[in-house]
Amino acid sequence: MNRWFLGLISGTSADGVDAALVSFDDNGVLAAPAFAQTTAYPASLRAALLECMRSDAALSLQTLGALDQRVAQAFADAALRLIHSAPISAQDVVAIGSHGQTLFHAPGGDYPHTLQIGDPSSIAALTGIDTVADFRRADMAAGGQGAPLAPALHAAQWRSATEPRAVVNLGGIANVTVLPAAPDEPVVAFDSGPANCLMDSWHALHRGGPVDTDGRWARQGSVAASLFNAMRGDPYFARRGPKSTGREYFDTAWLRGHLAAQPKLTPVDVQATLLALTVETVAAALEQSGASSIFLCGGGARNQTLVSSLARQLKDADIRKTDELGIPADDVEAVSFAWLAMRHVDRLPGNLPSVTGATRPAILGGCYPATDGSTRT
């Protein structure tokens, strides 16, 4: 009998809540196309979140607590909106898997930590559905980076015995998953660096809109070689995986630091250079993969300038969207957290140690029961 799970996530772009309602069969395989939609954050909430994500941000505990509840309400609202648009009721959903909104991610140092807000107890109370959360922290407790987590879904659903494949998520941060054809070869995945976060921030600063649609503005500029080389030389790009990152590292302060050492550049040339950085670092991450088919997902998969530039860089690869594998490019991350909720309920590991660096496979997340006192886990 198929079971329904609902996944929720807001990524590093922090533009809204992606929600996916997914049916899995008894083997944990996607049984039918997902119902999915994105609910935009209110402008004031998004502005507050982006302010908190700055590497030099300081916020009071009161502000943090209020944001935790505001995000939880936004997540619950997104879940209920999706359920109301689908041909099922809340009672049919076994559990919600909520990634939350990452404010800070620091997998290195003496005390590795990660911070996602969006109180899961409130989500459970507001929706009446048991909610599984704290996925990243569970992987970190097992010795991992806590990210990326979606590659476990990529491997479970899309690994092929006939060809090596790669999945590239072009969100705020880009992450690359390599799925070898040989069953004894481990899955490799890591955050390759910025995808859209720097381009979006720069576009908002100079053009007033949140997104450079189809990369039209970037297409008008020229790559500034000195800036490109300086950014490309960042030590993060040379590190081998497992590795993960976010806005707490690749933010406007990082960009301003590089610009300060450059001759004055036009804003459009900076945008073109940021796009080139994304293309180069994603392509470099794929160079040794041997993948003959590359599948794109995330918001950047809609950026035609970015996609065509990546195709030129990887001229021997067949580049398509994950839509051709059964999950639309915009929905993969949310479906991943529905899948992780299902794995938690079934008491099965949700991480891949070869990806996150964890010392063991781990059952990810903790369950926060709905307020009626029942729990379906």
BAVEX-87420 format. One record per residue (C-alpha): residue number from 1; residue in one letter; chain; x, y negated, z. Coordinates in pm, 1 decimal. Layout:
N
(kolza NUM,"a","A",(X,Y,Z))
...
//
This chain:
377
(kolza 1,"m","A",(0.0,0.0,0.0))
(kolza 2,"n","A",(139.4,-338.6,-97.1))
(kolza 3,"r","A",(202.2,-595.5,175.2))
(kolza 4,"w","A",(206.1,-975.4,155.4))
(kolza 5,"f","A",(483.3,-1195.8,295.2))
(kolza 6,"l","A",(535.2,-1571.2,264.7))
(kolza 7,"g","A",(873.3,-1739.4,227.8))
(kolza 8,"l","A",(948.4,-2104.2,313.7))
(kolza 9,"i","A",(1262.5,-2308.3,254.3))
(kolza 10,"s","A",(1378.7,-2662.6,202.8))
(kolza 11,"g","A",(1727.1,-2665.4,56.4))
(kolza 12,"t","A",(2013.5,-2912.1,60.0))
(kolza 13,"s","A",(1825.2,-3145.7,-173.2))
(kolza 14,"a","A",(1567.8,-3191.1,106.8))
(kolza 15,"d","A",(1299.5,-3296.7,-139.3))
(kolza 16,"g","A",(1020.4,-3075.9,-8.7))
(kolza 17,"v","A",(913.7,-2728.8,99.3))
(kolza 18,"d","A",(928.2,-2441.0,-146.4))
(kolza 19,"a","A",(672.3,-2174.0,-58.5))
(kolza 20,"a","A",(625.7,-1831.0,-216.8))
(kolza 21,"l","A",(358.9,-1571.0,-140.8))
(kolza 22,"v","A",(488.9,-1231.1,-240.1))
(kolza 23,"s","A",(357.7,-875.2,-249.1))
(kolza 24,"f","A",(608.0,-593.7,-196.0))
(kolza 25,"d","A",(553.6,-222.0,-248.1))
(kolza 26,"d","A",(654.1,46.8,0.8))
(kolza 27,"n","A",(1008.4,47.4,-139.4))
(kolza 28,"g","A",(1051.5,-325.6,-84.4))
(kolza 29,"v","A",(1030.5,-404.5,-456.3))
(kolza 30,"l","A",(840.2,-709.7,-577.9))
(kolza 31,"a","A",(503.9,-563.1,-673.1))
(kolza 32,"a","A",(351.6,-853.7,-865.8))
(kolza 33,"p","A",(437.1,-1209.5,-970.4))
(kolza 34,"a","A",(457.7,-1442.9,-672.9))
(kolza 35,"f","A",(224.3,-1729.9,-602.7))
(kolza 36,"a","A",(446.7,-2030.1,-544.2))
(kolza 37,"q","A",(441.5,-2406.1,-515.3))
(kolza 38,"t","A",(646.2,-2694.0,-379.1))
(kolza 39,"t","A",(503.2,-2948.8,-136.4))
(kolza 40,"a","A",(702.3,-3271.9,-135.4))
(kolza 41,"y","A",(814.5,-3417.0,194.5))
(kolza 42,"p","A",(662.3,-3753.4,285.9))
(kolza 43,"a","A",(909.7,-4021.5,179.7))
(kolza 44,"s","A",(976.1,-4129.6,538.3))
(kolza 45,"l","A",(1056.9,-3774.1,646.6))
(kolza 46,"r","A",(1292.1,-3712.8,355.0))
(kolza 47,"a","A",(1472.8,-4040.9,423.7))
(kolza 48,"a","A",(1514.8,-3947.3,789.6))
(kolza 49,"l","A",(1647.2,-3602.7,699.4))
(kolza 50,"l","A",(1897.8,-3732.7,446.7))
(kolza 51,"e","A",(2021.1,-3984.9,702.6))
(kolza 52,"c","A",(2077.1,-3701.4,951.9))
(kolza 53,"m","A",(2268.6,-3493.3,696.6))
(kolza 54,"r","A",(2541.2,-3753.4,650.8))
(kolza 55,"s","A",(2877.6,-3628.0,769.6))
(kolza 56,"d","A",(2910.7,-3931.2,998.8))
(kolza 57,"a","A",(2549.7,-3925.7,1124.1))
(kolza 58,"a","A",(2464.7,-3969.6,1491.0))
(kolza 59,"l","A",(2115.7,-3907.7,1624.3))
(kolza 60,"s","A",(1951.3,-3891.7,1962.6))
(kolza 61,"l","A",(1805.3,-3574.6,2109.1))
(kolza 62,"q","A",(1465.5,-3741.7,2095.9))
(kolza 63,"t","A",(1504.1,-3802.0,1721.7))
(kolza 64,"l","A",(1621.6,-3444.2,1666.7))
(kolza 65,"g","A",(1329.5,-3301.0,1861.9))
(kolza 66,"a","A",(1076.9,-3511.8,1672.4))
(kolza 67,"l","A",(1228.0,-3413.1,1336.8))
(kolza 68,"d","A",(1212.8,-3046.3,1439.5))
(kolza 69,"q","A",(836.1,-3080.0,1487.2))
(kolza 70,"r","A",(778.6,-3294.1,1176.5))
(kolza 71,"v","A",(953.5,-3036.8,960.5))
(kolza 72,"a","A",(759.0,-2754.0,1126.4))
(kolza 73,"q","A",(432.9,-2930.3,1045.3))
(kolza 74,"a","A",(544.0,-2981.0,684.8))
(kolza 75,"f","A",(635.6,-2612.6,656.1))
(kolza 76,"a","A",(305.8,-2497.2,806.7))
(kolza 77,"d","A",(114.2,-2731.9,577.3))
(kolza 78,"a","A",(299.3,-2592.8,273.8))
(kolza 79,"a","A",(219.3,-2236.4,381.0))
(kolza 80,"l","A",(-150.9,-2304.8,431.8))
(kolza 81,"r","A",(-181.1,-2497.8,104.7))
(kolza 82,"l","A",(-36.5,-2203.5,-83.3))
(kolza 83,"i","A",(-257.3,-1947.0,92.5))
(kolza 84,"h","A",(-567.7,-2155.2,21.3))
(kolza 85,"s","A",(-477.8,-2158.1,-348.6))
(kolza 86,"a","A",(-420.5,-1781.0,-363.6))
(kolza 87,"p","A",(-676.6,-1497.9,-369.4))
(kolza 88,"i","A",(-591.5,-1380.4,-16.4))
(kolza 89,"s","A",(-640.9,-1507.6,338.1))
(kolza 90,"a","A",(-394.2,-1580.8,616.6))
(kolza 91,"q","A",(-495.0,-1251.4,779.7))
(kolza 92,"d","A",(-351.0,-1066.5,478.9))
(kolza 93,"v","A",(-1.3,-1207.3,533.9))
(kolza 94,"v","A",(215.5,-980.3,747.7))
(kolza 95,"a","A",(471.8,-1249.4,830.4))
(kolza 96,"i","A",(625.0,-1577.6,721.8))
(kolza 97,"g","A",(998.6,-1597.1,663.5))
(kolza 98,"s","A",(1110.8,-1954.0,734.5))
(kolza 99,"h","A",(1462.1,-2066.4,652.8))
(kolza 100,"g","A",(1395.1,-2414.1,793.2))
(kolza 101,"q","A",(1576.7,-2731.4,696.8))
(kolza 102,"t","A",(1953.1,-2722.6,740.8))
(kolza 103,"l","A",(2094.9,-3035.0,903.2))
(kolza 104,"f","A",(2446.6,-2909.3,961.8))
(kolza 105,"h","A",(2643.3,-2596.4,876.3))
(kolza 106,"a","A",(2988.9,-2531.5,1020.4))
(kolza 107,"p","A",(3091.1,-2166.9,975.1))
(kolza 108,"g","A",(3457.6,-2225.5,1066.4))
(kolza 109,"g","A",(3644.4,-2335.1,1376.9))
(kolza 110,"d","A",(3646.4,-2200.4,1730.3))
(kolza 111,"y","A",(3269.7,-2218.4,1766.9))
(kolza 112,"p","A",(3098.6,-2148.2,1432.1))
(kolza 113,"h","A",(2748.5,-2287.3,1426.4))
(kolza 114,"t","A",(2461.4,-2379.5,1203.2))
(kolza 115,"l","A",(2154.4,-2594.5,1263.4))
(kolza 116,"q","A",(1819.3,-2543.9,1093.6))
(kolza 117,"i","A",(1512.9,-2732.4,1215.8))
(kolza 118,"g","A",(1142.8,-2663.4,1172.8))
(kolza 119,"d","A",(1027.1,-2501.6,1497.8))
(kolza 120,"p","A",(911.1,-2146.9,1409.2))
(kolza 121,"s","A",(688.2,-2125.3,1716.4))
(kolza 122,"s","A",(494.8,-2425.8,1585.6))
(kolza 123,"i","A",(473.8,-2275.7,1235.7))
(kolza 124,"a","A",(330.3,-1955.9,1385.8))
(kolza 125,"a","A",(82.4,-2150.9,1597.7))
(kolza 126,"l","A",(-32.8,-2375.8,1312.2))
(kolza 127,"t","A",(-72.0,-2095.4,1057.8))
(kolza 128,"g","A",(-180.6,-1809.2,1283.9))
(kolza 129,"i","A",(87.0,-1593.7,1115.8))
(kolza 130,"d","A",(387.4,-1431.6,1283.5))
(kolza 131,"t","A",(698.0,-1622.3,1175.6))
(kolza 132,"v","A",(1050.5,-1487.4,1131.3))
(kolza 133,"a","A",(1330.2,-1745.4,1148.9))
(kolza 134,"d","A",(1692.6,-1809.3,1254.3))
(kolza 135,"f","A",(1828.9,-1600.8,965.6))
(kolza 136,"r","A",(2158.0,-1788.2,935.8))
(kolza 137,"r","A",(2236.6,-1773.4,1305.2))
(kolza 138,"a","A",(2173.7,-1398.0,1311.2))
(kolza 139,"d","A",(2432.1,-1342.6,1038.7))
(kolza 140,"m","A",(2678.5,-1570.3,1217.6))
(kolza 141,"a","A",(2627.7,-1368.9,1536.2))
(kolza 142,"a","A",(2736.3,-1066.7,1330.8))
(kolza 143,"g","A",(3055.3,-1249.2,1234.9))
(kolza 144,"g","A",(2938.7,-1391.3,901.7))
(kolza 145,"q","A",(2924.9,-1733.5,739.2))
(kolza 146,"g","A",(2545.1,-1741.5,774.6))
(kolza 147,"a","A",(2514.0,-1813.6,402.8))
(kolza 148,"p","A",(2441.8,-1755.8,125.5))
(kolza 149,"l","A",(2159.0,-1514.2,209.3))
(kolza 150,"a","A",(1963.0,-1497.7,-117.8))
(kolza 151,"p","A",(2224.2,-1268.0,-282.0))
(kolza 152,"a","A",(2081.2,-977.2,-82.6))
(kolza 153,"l","A",(1755.0,-1021.6,-275.7))
(kolza 154,"h","A",(1946.3,-1061.9,-603.5))
(kolza 155,"a","A",(2118.5,-728.4,-541.1))
(kolza 156,"a","A",(1803.3,-546.5,-433.0))
(kolza 157,"q","A",(1591.7,-664.4,-724.6))
(kolza 158,"w","A",(1826.9,-732.4,-1014.9))
(kolza 159,"r","A",(2139.5,-519.1,-1000.0))
(kolza 160,"s","A",(2177.5,-326.0,-1325.5))
(kolza 161,"a","A",(2359.9,1.2,-1388.6))
(kolza 162,"t","A",(2416.6,-92.3,-1752.3))
(kolza 163,"e","A",(2571.5,-439.1,-1731.8))
(kolza 164,"p","A",(2745.8,-665.5,-1481.6))
(kolza 165,"r","A",(2527.8,-966.0,-1403.2))
(kolza 166,"a","A",(2561.6,-1297.1,-1225.1))
(kolza 167,"v","A",(2297.4,-1516.7,-1064.7))
(kolza 168,"v","A",(2371.4,-1887.8,-1023.6))
(kolza 169,"n","A",(2155.9,-2097.1,-794.7))
(kolza 170,"l","A",(2186.1,-2464.1,-890.0))
(kolza 171,"g","A",(2034.3,-2629.0,-585.0))
(kolza 172,"g","A",(2185.8,-2914.1,-389.5))
(kolza 173,"i","A",(2481.7,-2679.7,-350.1))
(kolza 174,"a","A",(2566.4,-2421.0,-616.4))
(kolza 175,"n","A",(2606.3,-2059.4,-518.6))
(kolza 176,"v","A",(2715.5,-1774.7,-739.4))
(kolza 177,"t","A",(2623.7,-1405.4,-702.8))
(kolza 178,"v","A",(2815.6,-1140.4,-895.9))
(kolza 179,"l","A",(2634.9,-806.3,-934.6))
(kolza 180,"p","A",(2876.1,-540.5,-1064.9))
(kolza 181,"a","A",(2732.6,-256.4,-1270.5))
(kolza 182,"a","A",(2941.3,5.2,-1087.9))
(kolza 183,"p","A",(2747.8,110.5,-776.2))
(kolza 184,"d","A",(3063.7,144.0,-566.0))
(kolza 185,"e","A",(3175.8,-213.7,-628.3))
(kolza 186,"p","A",(3058.0,-466.4,-367.5))
(kolza 187,"v","A",(2839.8,-764.4,-445.0))
(kolza 188,"v","A",(3036.9,-1089.5,-428.1))
(kolza 189,"a","A",(2870.3,-1425.3,-366.3))
(kolza 190,"f","A",(2962.5,-1764.9,-223.1))
(kolza 191,"d","A",(2889.6,-2135.5,-241.2))
(kolza 192,"s","A",(3100.6,-2268.3,-527.2))
(kolza 193,"g","A",(3051.5,-2636.8,-436.9))
(kolza 194,"p","A",(2808.4,-2918.7,-514.2))
(kolza 195,"a","A",(2544.1,-2872.8,-781.8))
(kolza 196,"n","A",(2281.9,-3147.4,-758.6))
(kolza 197,"c","A",(2336.2,-3311.7,-418.7))
(kolza 198,"l","A",(2600.7,-3564.2,-523.1))
(kolza 199,"m","A",(2437.0,-3635.8,-860.0))
(kolza 200,"d","A",(2100.7,-3692.0,-691.1))
(kolza 201,"s","A",(2246.9,-3924.7,-428.4))
(kolza 202,"w","A",(2441.7,-4125.8,-685.2))
(kolza 203,"h","A",(2138.5,-4152.5,-912.6))
(kolza 204,"a","A",(1918.2,-4267.9,-623.5))
(kolza 205,"l","A",(2174.6,-4532.2,-529.3))
(kolza 206,"h","A",(2213.1,-4677.8,-877.6))
(kolza 207,"r","A",(1891.5,-4593.6,-1061.7))
(kolza 208,"g","A",(1633.8,-4580.6,-784.0))
(kolza 209,"g","A",(1490.6,-4236.7,-863.4))
(kolza 210,"p","A",(1573.5,-3915.4,-678.1))
(kolza 211,"v","A",(1668.0,-3705.0,-983.1))
(kolza 212,"d","A",(1857.7,-3761.4,-1308.0))
(kolza 213,"t","A",(1591.7,-3585.3,-1517.3))
(kolza 214,"d","A",(1753.6,-3349.8,-1770.3))
(kolza 215,"g","A",(2084.1,-3520.0,-1696.5))
(kolza 216,"r","A",(1991.4,-3803.2,-1934.2))
(kolza 217,"w","A",(2188.7,-4065.5,-1744.7))
(kolza 218,"a","A",(2494.7,-3841.7,-1705.3))
(kolza 219,"r","A",(2481.8,-3772.3,-2078.1))
(kolza 220,"q","A",(2536.2,-4144.4,-2147.4))
(kolza 221,"g","A",(2864.0,-4157.4,-1956.2))
(kolza 222,"s","A",(3217.8,-4033.5,-2006.8))
(kolza 223,"v","A",(3414.3,-3811.9,-1770.1))
(kolza 224,"a","A",(3674.2,-4009.2,-1572.6))
(kolza 225,"a","A",(3973.9,-3775.6,-1578.0))
(kolza 226,"s","A",(4148.8,-3921.9,-1272.9))
(kolza 227,"l","A",(3835.7,-3896.6,-1055.4))
(kolza 228,"f","A",(3757.1,-3549.9,-1185.8))
(kolza 229,"n","A",(4108.0,-3423.7,-1109.2))
(kolza 230,"a","A",(4104.9,-3575.8,-761.1))
(kolza 231,"m","A",(3771.3,-3417.1,-672.0))
(kolza 232,"r","A",(3862.3,-3084.9,-836.9))
(kolza 233,"g","A",(4172.1,-3073.7,-617.1))
(kolza 234,"d","A",(3968.9,-3048.8,-297.1))
(kolza 235,"p","A",(4093.8,-2746.5,-97.5))
(kolza 236,"y","A",(3742.4,-2600.2,-72.0))
(kolza 237,"f","A",(3744.2,-2503.7,-438.6))
(kolza 238,"a","A",(4069.7,-2307.3,-406.7))
(kolza 239,"r","A",(3949.8,-2103.3,-109.0))
(kolza 240,"r","A",(3840.6,-1748.4,-170.3))
(kolza 241,"g","A",(3507.7,-1621.8,-45.0))
(kolza 242,"p","A",(3331.7,-1556.4,178.6))
(kolza 243,"k","A",(3269.9,-1928.8,201.0))
(kolza 244,"s","A",(2972.0,-2160.0,238.3))
(kolza 245,"t","A",(2920.5,-2533.0,254.4))
(kolza 246,"g","A",(2660.7,-2809.5,241.8))
(kolza 247,"r","A",(2591.1,-3181.4,263.2))
(kolza 248,"e","A",(2787.3,-3208.4,583.7))
(kolza 249,"y","A",(3096.1,-3172.8,360.4))
(kolza 250,"f","A",(2999.4,-3273.6,6.1))
(kolza 251,"d","A",(2818.5,-3598.8,78.3))
(kolza 252,"t","A",(2843.1,-3959.8,-35.9))
(kolza 253,"a","A",(3123.0,-4023.8,215.8))
(kolza 254,"w","A",(3327.6,-3753.4,40.1))
(kolza 255,"l","A",(3257.5,-3917.5,-294.5))
(kolza 256,"r","A",(3334.4,-4269.0,-164.9))
(kolza 257,"g","A",(3665.9,-4145.2,-30.5))
(kolza 258,"h","A",(3767.3,-4034.2,-378.9))
(kolza 259,"l","A",(3630.6,-4347.6,-546.3))
(kolza 260,"a","A",(3831.3,-4569.9,-313.6))
(kolza 261,"a","A",(4151.7,-4436.8,-463.6))
(kolza 262,"q","A",(4036.0,-4489.9,-823.5))
(kolza 263,"p","A",(4028.1,-4789.9,-1053.6))
(kolza 264,"k","A",(3678.2,-4937.2,-1076.2))
(kolza 265,"l","A",(3450.1,-4701.1,-1266.5))
(kolza 266,"t","A",(3105.4,-4761.6,-1409.5))
(kolza 267,"p","A",(2826.0,-4580.4,-1223.9))
(kolza 268,"v","A",(2725.7,-4386.2,-1535.6))
(kolza 269,"d","A",(3080.3,-4253.9,-1579.0))
(kolza 270,"v","A",(3081.2,-4140.6,-1215.1))
(kolza 271,"q","A",(2755.4,-3952.8,-1280.8))
(kolza 272,"a","A",(2903.2,-3785.2,-1587.7))
(kolza 273,"t","A",(3208.9,-3686.7,-1382.7))
(kolza 274,"l","A",(2996.5,-3538.6,-1104.1))
(kolza 275,"l","A",(2811.9,-3325.5,-1357.8))
(kolza 276,"a","A",(3143.5,-3211.5,-1505.8))
(kolza 277,"l","A",(3262.4,-3115.1,-1156.2))
(kolza 278,"t","A",(2958.8,-2893.1,-1106.2))
(kolza 279,"v","A",(3008.5,-2726.8,-1443.9))
(kolza 280,"e","A",(3380.3,-2668.3,-1391.7))
(kolza 281,"t","A",(3353.5,-2526.4,-1040.2))
(kolza 282,"v","A",(3061.9,-2296.9,-1126.6))
(kolza 283,"a","A",(3243.3,-2175.0,-1438.3))
(kolza 284,"a","A",(3562.6,-2115.2,-1238.6))
(kolza 285,"a","A",(3367.3,-1908.9,-986.0))
(kolza 286,"l","A",(3237.3,-1691.6,-1271.4))
(kolza 287,"e","A",(3561.0,-1656.0,-1467.1))
(kolza 288,"q","A",(3674.5,-1326.9,-1315.4))
(kolza 289,"s","A",(3326.2,-1183.3,-1265.7))
(kolza 290,"g","A",(3305.9,-991.6,-1592.0))
(kolza 291,"a","A",(2936.1,-1075.4,-1601.6))
(kolza 292,"s","A",(2790.9,-1054.5,-1950.2))
(kolza 293,"s","A",(2452.8,-1193.2,-1846.7))
(kolza 294,"i","A",(2413.7,-1501.3,-1627.4))
(kolza 295,"f","A",(2077.0,-1595.4,-1482.2))
(kolza 296,"l","A",(2011.0,-1946.6,-1351.5))
(kolza 297,"c","A",(1774.1,-2055.8,-1077.6))
(kolza 298,"g","A",(1720.5,-2365.6,-863.0))
(kolza 299,"g","A",(1634.3,-2719.0,-965.4))
(kolza 300,"g","A",(1950.1,-2757.8,-1173.4))
(kolza 301,"a","A",(1824.8,-2489.8,-1412.6))
(kolza 302,"r","A",(1588.5,-2760.4,-1545.9))
(kolza 303,"n","A",(1875.5,-3003.9,-1613.0))
(kolza 304,"q","A",(1934.0,-2950.8,-1984.1))
(kolza 305,"t","A",(2261.1,-3145.1,-1989.1))
(kolza 306,"l","A",(2397.4,-2935.8,-1703.8))
(kolza 307,"v","A",(2281.6,-2607.3,-1857.7))
(kolza 308,"s","A",(2411.4,-2684.0,-2206.3))
(kolza 309,"s","A",(2746.1,-2797.1,-2062.3))
(kolza 310,"l","A",(2771.1,-2474.2,-1864.8))
(kolza 311,"a","A",(2690.1,-2274.4,-2179.8))
(kolza 312,"r","A",(2973.5,-2447.2,-2366.5))
(kolza 313,"q","A",(3213.1,-2372.5,-2083.2))
(kolza 314,"l","A",(3104.6,-2006.5,-2070.7))
(kolza 315,"k","A",(3065.9,-1962.9,-2445.1))
(kolza 316,"d","A",(3084.4,-1581.1,-2439.4))
(kolza 317,"a","A",(2810.9,-1538.7,-2178.1))
(kolza 318,"d","A",(2438.2,-1494.7,-2229.7))
(kolza 319,"i","A",(2281.3,-1761.5,-2007.4))
(kolza 320,"r","A",(1911.0,-1739.6,-1921.5))
(kolza 321,"k","A",(1676.4,-1826.7,-1636.5))
(kolza 322,"t","A",(1565.7,-1580.6,-1370.1))
(kolza 323,"d","A",(1215.4,-1612.8,-1514.5))
(kolza 324,"e","A",(1321.0,-1330.9,-1747.5))
(kolza 325,"l","A",(1385.4,-1110.4,-1444.7))
(kolza 326,"g","A",(1038.2,-1170.6,-1303.1))
(kolza 327,"i","A",(1090.0,-1461.4,-1062.2))
(kolza 328,"p","A",(1070.9,-1821.6,-1190.4))
(kolza 329,"a","A",(1387.2,-2022.6,-1141.3))
(kolza 330,"d","A",(1217.0,-2262.1,-899.2))
(kolza 331,"d","A",(1087.9,-1982.6,-675.4))
(kolza 332,"v","A",(1387.7,-1755.5,-613.0))
(kolza 333,"e","A",(1498.1,-1905.7,-281.3))
(kolza 334,"a","A",(1149.1,-1900.0,-129.1))
(kolza 335,"v","A",(1092.9,-1542.7,-250.8))
(kolza 336,"s","A",(1424.8,-1452.3,-84.6))
(kolza 337,"f","A",(1292.4,-1552.9,257.1))
(kolza 338,"a","A",(968.2,-1363.3,204.1))
(kolza 339,"w","A",(1188.8,-1061.5,128.2))
(kolza 340,"l","A",(1402.5,-1125.0,437.6))
(kolza 341,"a","A",(1088.4,-1142.4,651.9))
(kolza 342,"m","A",(983.5,-805.0,509.8))
(kolza 343,"r","A",(1325.5,-660.1,590.7))
(kolza 344,"h","A",(1299.2,-791.6,947.8))
(kolza 345,"v","A",(953.8,-639.6,996.9))
(kolza 346,"d","A",(1080.3,-305.1,867.8))
(kolza 347,"r","A",(1389.7,-331.0,1092.3))
(kolza 348,"l","A",(1626.2,-317.8,797.2))
(kolza 349,"p","A",(1944.7,-521.7,742.8))
(kolza 350,"g","A",(1901.0,-844.0,547.8))
(kolza 351,"n","A",(2260.8,-954.4,498.1))
(kolza 352,"l","A",(2543.2,-832.7,275.3))
(kolza 353,"p","A",(2872.9,-826.0,468.7))
(kolza 354,"s","A",(3069.0,-845.1,141.3))
(kolza 355,"v","A",(2898.5,-1179.1,78.5))
(kolza 356,"t","A",(2885.0,-1350.2,417.0))
(kolza 357,"g","A",(3187.4,-1186.1,575.9))
(kolza 358,"a","A",(2981.5,-1033.7,857.6))
(kolza 359,"t","A",(3140.8,-740.7,1035.7))
(kolza 360,"r","A",(2826.6,-530.7,994.5))
(kolza 361,"p","A",(2488.6,-519.8,823.9))
(kolza 362,"a","A",(2241.7,-695.5,1051.7))
(kolza 363,"i","A",(1867.9,-728.3,1093.1))
(kolza 364,"l","A",(1832.5,-1101.2,1042.8))
(kolza 365,"g","A",(1607.0,-1342.2,1227.0))
(kolza 366,"g","A",(1383.1,-1338.1,1527.1))
(kolza 367,"c","A",(1004.4,-1307.6,1526.3))
(kolza 368,"y","A",(786.7,-1580.7,1674.6))
(kolza 369,"p","A",(434.4,-1438.8,1717.6))
(kolza 370,"a","A",(117.0,-1623.7,1634.1))
(kolza 371,"t","A",(-70.1,-1781.7,1924.4))
(kolza 372,"d","A",(-343.6,-1518.5,1941.1))
(kolza 373,"g","A",(-97.3,-1304.1,2132.0))
(kolza 374,"s","A",(-67.2,-1043.6,1860.4))
(kolza 375,"t","A",(247.7,-958.9,1674.4))
(kolza 376,"r","A",(265.5,-753.9,1360.1))
(kolza 377,"t","A",(631.6,-667.8,1393.1))
//
